Amino acid sequence: MIARDRRIREEEEEDRRLKEESKKKTEQAKQQQQPVQLPALENPPQGEEEPSHAQTKEKAPEEKKEELPLAEMKWDTEYDKLLENLLEYHSFDFEQVTPHFIEIVVEANAKLGRRVDTSHLTPDFLREKWTAVEVETLRAAPSPASHLDELE
C-alpha cells in the first residue's frame, strides 16, 4: 500500500513537471510570435562614405525584409486534420500540442507569405475546437438505430 501511494505521488509529480515544461514551451512559442519593432532611422548619419558595390552585397542578407501585417487566423478544415494528428502524437495532451500546433501554423503561413495572429491559440481553445470536430463527426455519422430500420 505504501509503495502504491509512493508510485501515485511520483506519477503526480511527473505530471506536474510535464505540465510546467509544456507551459514554458507555450510561453516561449508565444514570445517568438511577437515581432520586435525596431525604430527606423529617418535621417542617416551625415558625412559617411557611400558603401561600395561589394559592401552593399555583403550587407544585403543582414537587411530585414518588410514585416507583413498581422492577420487574423481563419480556422480551416486542414487545421482539424493537423490537430488530430498532433493530438494522437502527443497522446491528447493539449499542453504539449499547443506550441507544436502554433509552430506549424506559423511556418505554413510564412511559406504562403502571410503572418497570422496566434495569440488566441491556447490549450483550452484547441480543446474546444477538437470537441467541435468530434461533435460534427458524430452528427455526420449514421445513427445505430437507422440500421435497425433496414433490417425490418
N, C-alpha and C positions, 0 to 999 in steps of 0.2 A: 504494500500500500504506500509506503514511504517512497519507494522507487518510482511508482506511478506518479505520485504528486510531484516529485522532483523532475520527471520527464515532462509533465504538463507545464511546470514553471519554465523549464528550458525552452519548450516549444513556444510559449507565450513571449518569452524574452526574444527569441529569434524572430517571431512575427513583428514585435515592436521595432527591432533593429532594421528589419527589411522595410517596414513602412517608413521609418525615418530616412533611410537611404533613398527610397523612392521619392519622398517629399523633396529631398535635397536635389535629386536629379530633375524633378519637375521644376523647381525654382531656378535651377541653372538653365534649363531649356527655355523658360520664360525670359530670363535675363538675356539670353542670346538672341531672342526675337526682337528685343527693343533696340532699335538703332541709336547710335550715339551721334548727336548732331554737333558738328564742329563749325565754328563761325568761319565764314569765308573772308578772305582779305579783299576789301573793296579797292584799296589803293596799294599796289605792291610797293615795297621799299624803293626809293629813288637812288640812282647812282650805281646800280648794279649793272654788270655787263650782260649783254644778250647771250643766252646759252648757245653754244654751237650745236650743229645738227646732231652730232654724236651724243652730246649731253642730253639733248631732248629725247633721243631714243632710249637712253638709259633710264630717264625719269618716267617714261610712259607707263610702265607696269605699276609704278607706285601711285599714279593718279587714281583717284577714286571715281568710279562711274557715278552718273547721276542716280540718286535714290529714286526708286519707283514709289508712287504714292501707296499708302497703306490702304488696302481694300478690304471690305467685309468678306469673310469666308462664307460661301454658299455651300450648304451640305449637298452632297451628290451621292448617288447610289454606289459609286465606286468607293466612297468612304465607308459605306456599310460593309463592303467586302474586305476592305483593308482592316477595319475594326474587328471583324470576325476573325480574320487570320491572326492578328496580333493578340486577341483575347485567347485564342487557342494556344498560341505560342507561349504566352505568359500565364497560362492556367487561370484565366479570367481574373487576374489581379489588375484592377483598373489603375492602381497607383503606379504600376510598372508600365502599363500600356500607354499611359498619357504622354510621357516625354518621347517615347518611340513614335507614337502617332504624330505628334507635333513635328518632329524632325522630318518624317517622311512627307507630310503635307507641305511643309515649307520648301523642301528640296524639289518636290514635284512642281509646285507653283513657280519656283525660281526658274526652272527649266522652261516654263511657259512664258516667262517674262513678267510674272506677277508677284506681288508681295502681299500676303494676306495677314489679317489680324487674327492671331491665335490665342489672344488673352482669355477668351471665354472657354477654351478647351481645358476643362478641369476633369478630374476623375468622376465627379458627380454628373457633369454634362454628358460625358461619354457613356456613363451608366444609363442615363435617361434615354439617350439615342439608341443604345443597344436594346433597352426594354421596348422602345417603339418598333424597332426592327423585328423583334420576336413577336410582338402583338400582331403586326402586319402579316408575318409569316403564318401565324395560327389562323388569322382571319381568311387568308387566301387558301389554306388547305381545306379539302373537303372534310366535313364532319363524319365521325364514325357512324352516326345514325343514318346518313344518306346511303350508305352501303347496305343497310338492312332493308331499305325500300326496294332496292334492286333484287334482293333475294326472294321477295314475296311474289 
